[in-house]
Amino acid sequence: MRKLTLLLAVIGFTACETEKKREPIAVNYPTTKKVDTVDHYFGKDVPDPYRWLEDDMSEETGDWVKSQNAVTFGYLDNIPFRKDLKKRLEDLWNYEKLSSPFKEGDYTYFYKNNGLQNQYVVYRKKGDDEAEVFLDPNTFSDDGTTSLAGLSFTKDGKMATYLISEGGSDWRKAIVINAETKEQIEDTLVDIKFSGISWKGNDGFFYSSYDKPKGSELSAKTDQHKLYYHKLGTPQSEDEVIFGGSEAEKHRYVGGYVSEDQRYLFISASISTSGNKLFLKDLTEKNSQLVTVLDHTDSDTYVIENEESKLWLVTNLDAPNKKIVVTNAESPTPENWEDFIPETENVLTAGTGGGYFFTEYMVDAISKVLQYNYNGELVREVELPGVGSAGGFGGKKEDKDFYFSFTNYNTPGSTYKYNVESGEYEQYWKPEIDFNPSDYASTQVFYTSKDGTKVPMIITHKKGIELNGKNPTILYGYGGFNISLTPSFSITNAVWMEQGGVYAVPNLRGGGEYGKKWHNAGTKMQKQNVFDDFIAAAEYLIENKYTSKDYLAIRGGSNGGLLVGATMTQRPDLMKVALPAVGVLDMLRYHTFTAGAGWAYDYGTSEDNEEMFEYLKGYSPVHNVKEGVAYPATLVTTGDHDDRVVPAHSFKFAAELQEKQAGENPTLIRIETNAGHGAGTPVSKTIEQYSDIFGFTLYNMGYDELPNQAVVNKIKG
């Protein structure tokens, strides 16, 4: 065992702005053994001393996890206000939450959580009857770690298939039930991954998966995703491979979905997370052949509607911000496309419902919704309830009303019932939560990144805070995979802001906020742009005295975990706390783990060429922890059996930090057991995680009690 005594924030800023000395907390880091593993890239040797931690199934790794958690939770137990944070999170979380309703057959379904239930419950009602429980995932397992991961009905609503995830795994099981009686009607299907369920009539359904590995996920082969058809009443072993069964059809991601009128099966096939080929199959003709719509992966293209053989597609082919085109199923290739709703300067997403098209545009990450008829004529702009994010504009063709949601960073999500003919809507549901949005303000600013690029950022906080450089601040980012960060309410962030915290979210390059060009500007050899954008956001907050380096924390998960890892190793002087969650942190080997090779569009790989290898090595967090550098207080978080971003990334990064940290700040890792990448995490575990994360953050900013302890005292009283 190696003992290191950490004097944590000896002089700290408290709520009353007084200096206060602390007793030092002794942290005994476990000894992490090193092995003589060396990889060779283009004639260069790269040591990998913690390679053994990649085996998440080994007893030795399991012992390491236990020893690290013992140290981490021993430290967290010494934070005096951690229990108060947990109590406040529980109290604020404890309100009824409802999803937007949706109709299947004779019933209207909705998801509901009474407050602190680990998983949302699916309810349904017929007409004016009282709602009944349809599926309760809280009964799926004793510890709440088995979650509902998907639900799909037949067109008539008489049967359904639901997917479950155990322990947060991406591998799913599928259970088929009679929707009327809720009885299971055949054996459970297993080993389904990265897939939805799409029914073909009432006879069977399509799903996708890989060949499941035996033992560790590291042996998984993820270059052969296959689309299957399961016929009811037959064993899964007899399921027919529809696409992906040959070398010519070898793709990492394959998906199939049936048109609403049940006429066509559309098949999407991708080699990475960006770009897809597209095929269709006429289900009304026996033994019909696949028809190619797109034979390359140079665009993201999918069908959103059809009338007989007339097809409408959303595409970014030669349209980086996306557009809707119309074509015919007999000759659907691009040379036969006609613009239906042309590309604009803003990024498009689209859906249909009630006999109309609804286009949602991101205007500097803020929603704008337009309604069109089937002739492509503008019917109206939907006047939204405020400035923020709208979702759910769509439904079945026969619907005359559907429901949409609206939220922003300081407004809890509400649901509205929308009439497609009049364009009028009314509030259907509003949460009763102990949080007053009018006490908080969200402001969008634009700052300049290193190369002169203007980047938007939304900053949310209590009204009237003093810009004195002493506000505890979380800077959250993602910056990848064409994913857009749009305003949305979070209970955890509400608790942070309630304590006087600032929450800032920049829309970094690599995301999708400004279309494909914005995405590409943060990929491969331009990935450093993302980190520069994030660093510039931190500098903006400091320069404008929202915070200072002593009160700034950076946070992100998955690709955002990479963002945090790269930023803290490049600029350890810029922040007080770093919070990388389930991060992609070993950039030389990420593509060798589970589905990692599919991320090469964004990252490139160390095997591509020497230039790409050097570029990745230059920012890879695991390879850029330097001896003798004082890194910020760091709490790495991961799940012990994450089968998407394997925990080895976090394990190796934490080991490097613990070995080389020169300063007095703690470098700890919190490993959630029986957990995956985050989806389906029970509410109870989420509350525990955030009480630890916020507690660690505030304590290392110098707080010995909560900045706004009065809120918790009021609840206690």
Secondary structure, DSSP 8 states (H G I E B T S, - for coil): -EEEEE---SS---TT--------EEEEE--------EEEETTEEEE-TTGGGG-TTSHHHHHHHHHHHHHHHHHHTT-TTHHHHHHHHHHHH-S-EE---EEETTEEEEEEE-SS-SS-EEEEE-TTS--EEEE-GGGS-TTS-EEEEEEEE-TTSSEEEEEEEETT-SEEEEEEEETTT--B-S--EEEEES---EEETTTEEEEEE----SSSGGG---S--EEEEEETTS-GGG-EEEE--SGGG--SEEEEEE-TTS-EEEEEEESSSS--EEEEEETTSTT---EEEE-S-SS-EEEEEEETTEEEEEE-TT-TT-EEEEEETTB-SGGG-EEEE---SSEEEEEEETTEEEEEEEETTEEEEEEE-TTS-EEEEE--SSSSEEE-----TT-SEEEEEEEETTEEEEEEEEETTT--EEEEE----S--GGGEEEEEEEEE-TTS-EEEEEEEEETT---SS-S-EEEE----TT--------HHHHHHHHTT-EEEEE--TTSSTTHHHHHHTTSGGGTHHHHHHHHHHHHHHHHTTS--GGGEEEEEETHHHHHHHHHHHH-TTS-SEEEEES----TTTGGGSTTGGGGHHHH--TTT-HHHHHHHHHH-GGG---TT----EEEEEEETT-SSS-THHHHHHHHHHHHH--SSS-EEEEEETT--SSTT--HHHHHHHHHHHHHHHHHHTT-SS-TTHHHHHHHH-
